[in-house]
Amino acid sequence: MDSFRGTTRRHLSTSPFKPRVPDPIKVFEVGQRVSHDKEGLGRISSVDGDYAVVVDFGAGKLMRIQAPFAKLHAL
């Protein structure tokens, strides 16, 4: 459950619950095949650091996707 506050609550060492583990950072390379949940299969055409990637989905359809890459999966 997400809090309505802008900050996260700190984990107490005496808590019986495990602390939240951050999601691993996804890293993509030029030419890598990817799958997008909505757009389908594509290929990475350029990478803008850890901030965004440009994906070519074929037929001239280029899409810039910004981090976090929740709907983009490496194949």
C-alpha positions, 0 to 999 in steps of 0.5 A: 500500500502506497502512502499518501505522503511524498516520503517513504517510511523508514524500516524499523529493525524490530519489525517482523516485515521485510523492508521493501527491495527496490526494483533493479535498474534496467539497462538497454543497449543499441540493437537489443531486441525488446518487447513493449506491453502495448506496442509489441516487439521492437529494437533499441535504436538509441540510448540516452544514458539511464533516462530514456531509450528510442525504440524502433517498432518497425514501419518507421514507428519510433518511440522514445520511452523514459525511465522507469521502463515498466512496460519495456522488457529485454528479450 
